Amino acid sequence: MAAGTWFPDQIEGETVVLRRHVSGNLAAFRRWYADPEVARLARYQDAPMRLDEIDRFFQVRAIGPDSLAMAIHVAGSDRLIGSCAFSQLDGDNGSAMYHITIGEKDTWGHGYGTEATALMLDHAFRALGLHRIALTVFEFNERAIRAYRRCGFTVEGRAREAIWRDGHWWDEIQMSILGSEWRARQDAGVRSASRRSVRQGNPAVRAH
Ligand SMILES: CC(C)(COP(=O)(O)OP(=O)(O)OC[C@H]1O[C@@H](n2cnc3c(N)ncnc32)[C@H](O)[C@@H]1OP(=O)(O)O)[C@@H](O)C(=O)NCCC(=O)NCCS
C-alpha cells in the first residue's frame, strides 16, 4: 500500500512538525548517517553507512512508495533535523517497529525527539488503529531510553550482550507500547502530543 494512504502530508506538534520527506532531504541524510556519533547510537555495525547505502536507504525507507517515514522539522523555523518511521508493518497483528534519528546534533536534548515520537504514536493508535508499536535500543543510549519511556514505552526484554561498542558488551533493549496502554495514558491526561492541526493529504487518512 502506498505510504500516502497511511500518512497525512503534515502532522503538527508544539515544537516539531512532521512532514513527508522530499527528494531534497537526501543531502541531510548523507550528513546524518555518515556521522560516526549517530552510527554509534543507532547502528549495529560500528561504522557509518557508506554513501551508496545511505542513498539506497533514503530511496527505499524515506521517499519510497512503501515507506512510512516522516521528516522532523522544528516548528517555527522549519529547520529539518531528523527522520522518524515505522517499519515491518504487520497488518494481521496490528504491529510495527518504530525508528527515529535526529541527525542535527545541536538539537539533541531539546524535547524534539520525545514530541516526534508522541506524534507518531498518536497517529499509529488513533488514525491507523494499530495495536502495538515496538522498538529496540542500545543499553548505553540513555537519552533515547528516557525519551521512549516518557512516551509510554516499557521494557519488555533484552538481548544480552548483543552489542560490542566502546570496548564493552551491551544489551540491546526491547521496548513496546500497546494501544490499550496508550489510551489509558490519554484517559489519565498524560499529555503526549499536541495536535494543533493535521493537514490531511489523503482521503484514506481522512476516512479513519
Ligand atoms: C534519541 C533521540 C531521538 C532523542 O531525542 P531528543 O530530542 O534528543 O531527546 P529529548 O530531548 O526529547 O528527550 C531526552 C530525554 O533524555 C534526557 N537526556 C538528555 N540528554 C541526555 C544525556 N546526554 N544522557 C541521558 N539522558 C539525557 C532528557 O532529560 C530527556 O529525558 P526526560 O524527559 O525524562 O527529562 C535523539 O537524541 C537522536 O535521534 N539521537 C541520535 C540517534 C539515536 O540515538 N536514535 C535512537 C536509536 S534507538
The ligand as a Gaussian input file, in Angstrom:
#p B3LYP/6-31G(d) Opt

LIG

0 1
 C       17.297000       9.579000      20.753000
 C       16.683000      10.876000      20.243000
 C       15.558000      10.591000      19.267000
 C       16.086000      11.612000      21.454000
 O       15.547000      12.831000      21.004000
 P       15.984000      14.198000      21.732000
 O       15.182000      15.286000      21.157000
 O       17.487000      14.328000      21.650000
 O       15.612000      13.880000      23.243000
 P       14.539000      14.623000      24.168000
 O       15.081000      15.972000      24.486000
 O       13.197000      14.555000      23.552000
 O       14.498000      13.681000      25.456000
 C       15.692000      13.299000      26.024000
 C       15.473000      12.671000      27.389000
 O       16.766000      12.207000      27.802000
 C       17.305000      13.088000      28.766000
 N       18.628000      13.414000      28.277000
 C       19.042000      14.470000      27.527000
 N       20.364000      14.369000      27.319000
 C       20.774000      13.243000      27.930000
 C       22.049000      12.612000      28.046000
 N       23.146000      13.115000      27.486000
 N       22.093000      11.444000      28.722000
 C       20.998000      10.917000      29.282000
 N       19.762000      11.470000      29.201000
 C       19.681000      12.641000      28.529000
 C       16.382000      14.286000      28.820000
 O       16.389000      14.832000      30.143000
 C       15.053000      13.665000      28.431000
 O       14.521000      12.885000      29.480000
 P       13.357000      13.469000      30.444000
 O       12.237000      13.897000      29.522000
 O       12.983000      12.291000      31.281000
 O       13.968000      14.599000      31.196000
 C       17.772000      11.766000      19.569000
 O       18.698000      12.216000      20.533000
 C       18.504000      11.040000      18.464000
 O       17.972000      10.829000      17.397000
 N       19.769000      10.633000      18.701000
 C       20.644000      10.050000      17.688000
 C       20.139000       8.738000      17.094000
 C       19.511000       7.813000      18.098000
 O       20.012000       7.619000      19.195000
 N       18.371000       7.248000      17.706000
 C       17.649000       6.293000      18.506000
 C       18.135000       4.926000      18.232000
 S       17.180000       3.703000      19.133000

